[in-house]
């Protein structure tokens, strides 16, 4: 029997972090749901800040069991194992290079294998944050035929101000009002661009607060921070964002040309479902917030910017109207 819905996760944790409540709603409705995790580190890869292959796969399988979905591996190598250039932070978080187009086609073919078996809805990342692997999966799904395609907001990237507006502009998407009761307003503040320096400042502040930087600098969780950590963090952030200072046009994207509609997934169950899913990835969630309560606060802060209570998720669909000029 074919699956009704396919959720596509660039890496183990992306669907769990970003779309767990959407998955739960689909499962509760009686839909047969599959999870496709596209990229993994190769066998025998060194253990880095983001953990090792067996641990991450086990966490992904635990989430799949919790969510009552069937998990599949895409069979593609993670960006940092695939190409040495992606070991540079400002290469892995940048516009998609043209030489990745063959990989986009290969990932699309993997997704199409589910569609060819009868799957009629695919939910993929919007690509917020512009990690190259997220962009590859987005492009593969966006050009898919034979199935309805929707896009979840990549978490935790969506929690940083301006990242959604930057990504929509990069894709040439103009948010418009939807007719459904759960439609999001195109006037919400998360859709507004800032000045180049405002956008750069928001990104720097987000990275400055990441526990991941402590891990990369060798500071164990809960340990006292040495005096040199502030200097080390400053150097790491300067290295990451130097290209945006030297070439600020990287922060400026295309003009909107095509309408897109967002729907909000809300309800008293969303917070518990989402935090349980995040908690399944014990090697990953501490990279972004030090406690699950801090995760909750960050998620609720994003909801408040949309004038929503509690924790929400949001899903985007591209309308088939004629492109705007």
C-alpha positions in Angstrom: 0.0 0.0 0.0 1.5 3.4 -1.0 2.1 6.2 1.5 -0.3 9.2 1.5 2.3 11.7 2.7 6.1 11.9 2.5 8.0 14.2 4.8 11.5 15.0 3.5 14.2 15.7 6.0 17.6 16.9 4.7 19.3 15.5 7.9 18.2 13.5 10.9 16.3 16.0 13.1 15.0 18.5 10.5 11.5 17.2 10.3 11.4 16.5 14.0 12.5 20.1 14.8 10.4 21.7 12.1 7.2 19.8 11.4 6.5 17.3 14.2 3.0 18.8 14.8 2.2 18.6 11.1 3.2 14.9 11.1 1.1 14.2 14.1 -2.0 15.8 12.5 -1.5 13.7 9.4 -1.1 10.5 11.4 -4.1 11.3 13.5 -6.2 11.8 10.3 -5.4 8.2 9.3 -2.8 9.0 6.6 0.1 6.6 6.0 3.2 8.8 6.5 6.8 8.2 5.5 9.9 10.1 6.6 12.8 10.3 4.1 16.1 11.5 5.6 18.2 12.4 2.6 21.7 13.1 3.8 23.9 11.3 6.4 27.6 11.2 7.2 29.4 8.2 5.6 30.2 5.1 7.7 33.4 5.7 9.7 33.3 9.5 9.5 35.0 11.3 12.4 32.7 12.4 15.2 32.2 16.2 15.0 30.1 18.8 16.8 27.0 17.3 15.2 27.5 13.7 16.3 28.2 10.5 14.5 26.2 8.5 12.0 24.9 5.7 14.2 23.8 8.0 17.0 22.0 10.3 14.7 20.3 7.5 12.8 19.2 5.9 16.1 17.7 9.3 17.2 15.9 9.6 13.8 14.5 6.1 14.2 13.3 6.9 17.7 11.5 10.0 16.4 9.9 7.9 13.6 8.7 5.4 16.2 7.3 8.2 18.4 5.5 9.8 15.5 4.3 6.4 14.1 5.8 6.9 10.7 8.1 4.7 8.5 11.6 6.0 8.1 13.8 5.7 4.9 17.4 6.7 4.2 18.1 8.8 1.1 21.5 7.3 0.6 23.3 10.6 0.0 26.4 12.0 1.8 26.2 15.0 4.0 27.6 18.2 2.4 30.8 18.4 4.6 31.7 14.8 3.6 30.7 15.3 -0.1 32.8 18.4 -0.9 35.7 19.8 1.2 34.6 23.4 0.4 31.6 23.0 2.7 33.8 22.7 5.7 33.9 26.5 5.4 30.8 27.9 7.2 30.3 30.7 4.6 30.3 28.2 1.8 27.8 25.8 3.4 25.4 28.7 4.2 25.3 30.4 0.8 23.4 30.4 -2.5 23.2 27.0 -4.1 26.2 26.4 -6.6 25.3 25.4 -10.1 27.5 22.2 -9.8 25.0 20.8 -7.3 22.3 20.5 -10.0 23.0 16.8 -10.7 22.5 16.1 -7.0 19.2 18.0 -7.1 18.1 15.8 -9.9 19.2 12.6 -8.0 17.3 13.7 -4.9 14.2 14.5 -7.0 14.4 11.0 -8.4 14.5 9.5 -4.9 11.4 11.5 -3.9 9.7 10.6 -7.2 10.0 6.9 -6.3 7.5 7.5 -3.5 5.2 9.6 -5.8 5.4 6.9 -8.5 4.1 4.4 -5.9 1.1 6.6 -5.2 2.2 9.2 -2.6 0.2 12.3 -3.4 1.6 14.9 -0.9 5.2 15.8 -0.2 6.3 18.1 2.6 9.9 19.5 2.3 12.0 22.3 3.8 11.6 25.8 2.6 15.4 26.2 3.0 15.5 28.9 5.6 19.0 29.5 6.7 20.3 28.4 3.2 22.2 25.4 4.3 23.2 23.8 1.0 21.6 20.5 1.8 18.3 22.1 2.7 18.4 24.1 -0.6 19.1 20.9 -2.6 16.1 19.2 -1.0 13.9 22.3 -1.5 14.8 22.6 -5.2 14.2 18.8 -5.8 10.8 19.0 -4.2 9.8 22.4 -5.7 10.2 21.0 -9.3 8.4 17.8 -8.5 5.3 16.8 -10.5 2.5 14.4 -9.8 2.0 15.4 -6.1 1.0 18.3 -4.0 4.0 19.9 -2.5 4.2 22.0 0.7 7.2 23.5 2.6 7.8 23.6 6.3 9.8 26.4 8.0 13.3 25.1 8.9 13.7 25.2 12.7 15.8 26.6 14.4 16.7 28.9 11.5 13.2 30.4 11.4 13.7 31.7 15.0 16.3 34.3 13.8 14.8 37.6 12.6 14.7 38.3 8.9 15.6 34.7 7.8 12.2 33.9 6.5 11.9 37.2 4.5 15.4 36.7 3.1 14.6 33.2 1.9 11.2 34.2 0.4 13.0 37.0 -1.5 15.7 34.6 -2.7 13.1 32.2 -4.0 11.1 35.1 -5.7 8.0 34.4 -3.5 5.4 37.1 -2.6 3.3 36.1 0.5 -0.4 36.6 -0.1 -3.5 36.1 2.1 -5.1 32.7 2.1 -8.8 32.0 2.5 -8.6 29.2 5.1 -9.3 29.9 8.7 -5.7 28.9 9.6 -4.2 31.1 6.9 -1.4 33.4 8.0 -1.5 37.1 7.4 0.8 38.6 4.7 1.2 41.6 7.0 3.0 39.8 9.8 6.4 41.1 10.9 8.3 38.0 10.1 7.9 38.8 6.4 9.6 42.2 6.5 13.2 42.7 5.3 15.6 44.9 7.3 18.6 46.9 6.2 21.7 44.9 5.4 23.2 45.9 8.7 20.0 45.0 10.7 19.9 41.6 9.0 23.6 41.0 9.6 23.2 42.1 13.3 20.3 39.7 13.8 22.4 36.8 12.4 25.4 37.7 14.5 23.3 37.8 17.7 21.8 34.5 16.9 25.1 32.8 16.4 26.7 34.5 19.5 24.1 32.8 21.7 24.6 29.3 20.3 25.9 26.6 22.6 27.2 25.0 19.4 30.0 27.6 19.4 31.1 26.5 22.8 31.2 22.9 21.6 33.2 23.9 18.5 35.7 25.7 20.8 36.0 22.7 23.1 34.0 23.8 26.1 32.0 21.0 27.6 28.3 21.5 28.4 27.9 22.9 31.9 31.6 23.7 32.3 32.9 27.1 33.4 33.7 29.2 30.4 37.4 30.2 30.2 38.4 33.9 29.8 39.4 33.4 26.2 36.0 32.1 25.1 34.7 35.6 24.3 37.7 36.2 22.0 37.3 32.8 20.4 33.6 33.3 19.8 34.2 36.8 18.3 36.8 35.3 15.9 34.5 32.5 14.9 31.6 34.8 14.2 33.8 37.3 12.3 35.1 34.4 10.1 31.5 33.3 9.4 30.1 36.7 8.5 33.1 38.4 6.9 31.8 37.7 3.4 28.5 39.6 4.2 30.5 42.6 5.3 32.8 42.5 2.3 30.0 41.7 -0.2 26.8 42.9 1.3 24.8 42.1 -1.8 24.7 38.5 -0.5 22.0 39.8 1.8 20.0 41.2 -1.1 18.0 38.8 -3.1 15.6 38.7 -6.0 12.3 40.6 -6.2 9.1 38.7 -5.4 7.5 37.3 -8.5 5.2 34.4 -7.4 2.5 34.2 -4.8 2.8 31.9 -1.8 0.3 31.1 1.0 1.1 30.2 4.5 -1.0 28.1 6.9 -0.5 28.0 10.7 -0.6 24.7 12.6 -1.9 25.7 16.1 -3.5 24.1 19.1 -2.9 23.0 22.7 -1.1 19.9 21.5 1.5 21.5 19.4 4.0 22.4 22.1 4.0 19.0 23.7 4.3 17.2 20.4 7.1 19.5 19.1 9.2 19.4 22.3 8.9 15.6 22.5 10.2 15.4 18.9 13.0 17.8 19.6 13.9 15.8 22.8 14.3 12.7 20.7 17.5 14.2 19.2 19.6 14.3 22.4 22.8 14.8 20.5 21.5 17.7 18.5 19.1 19.9 20.4 21.7 21.1 23.0 23.7 22.6 20.0 21.0 25.4 19.7 19.5 25.9 23.2 20.9 24.7 26.5 17.6 23.3 27.8 14.3 22.1 26.4 12.7 24.9 28.4 14.9 27.4 26.5 13.7 25.8 23.3 10.1 26.3 24.4 10.7 30.0 25.1 12.3 30.5 21.7 9.4 28.8 19.9 6.9 30.8 21.9 8.8 34.0 21.1 8.4 33.2 17.4 4.7 32.6 17.8 4.3 35.9 19.6 5.8 37.7 16.6 2.9 36.3 14.7 0.4 37.3 17.4 -0.1 33.6 18.3 -0.2 32.0 21.7 1.9 29.0 22.7 3.9 27.1 20.0 3.0 26.9 16.4 4.3 25.6 13.1 3.7 27.1 9.7 3.6 25.5 6.2 3.9 27.2 2.9 2.3 26.4 -0.5 3.0 28.1 -3.8 -0.1 29.2 -5.7 -0.5 28.4 -9.3 -1.5 31.9 -10.3 0.4 33.6 -13.1 3.7 35.0 -11.8 3.7 38.6 -10.7 5.7 41.0 -12.7 
